[in-house]
Amino acid sequence: MTNKKVNKYMGEDKINIGDKAPLFKLDSYNAELIDLAELLGSQRIVIIFSRYFGCPLCQLDLKELTERHSEIEEKGAKILYITQSGEKVANEFIEKESIKFPVIPSSKDELYSEYGLGVMDSEAIKQVKVRFKESIKAGIKHGEYEGWEKQGPGQFIINHEGKIIHAKKGWLDIDSLLADL
């Protein structure tokens, strides 16, 4: 992990385009040990920070990601999915949704903090009501509460040299990821 100072709860120190990505080496739920340093150089890395699998808005994002992950992979990128969910719930979703990309556990004090993600930002909060209605329409119900409820989601792309080339706080936006890949 880096020593970049980050307010763990507010995410005030954001990671900027061109910054070196904070490195990590963590066990995933479905792909063994993930060492970001070892992945760099061979492909670009897309890191999706969700909140937890029980969150209906996160389930909407996950549904879109599982439907469109091949578009990201076709651009030569590897997806890493970060969640606050525990092993039992994560494994249920990995199996139910046939998730092929690595799902990595983290708390708000670990990777979320390292990547400058704290409390959900105002733009993400504005979208909650509309997205919640979408989740109801899709028949998605709130599951188990895990992690920090105020945690903000986000997405990043890391290039071959380990530098951030895309940094966005908020709900998943696959079109913006594809545009930067």
Secondary structure, 3 states (H helix, E strand, C coil): CCCCCCCCCCCCCCCCCCCECCCCEEECCCCCEEEHHHHCCCCEEEEEECCCCCCHHHHHHHHHHHHHHHHHHHCCEEEEEEECCCHHHHHHHHHHCCCCCCEEECCCCCHHHHCCCCECCHHHHHHHHHHHHHHHHCCCCCCCCCCCCCECCEEEEECCCCEEEEEEECCCCHHHHHHHC
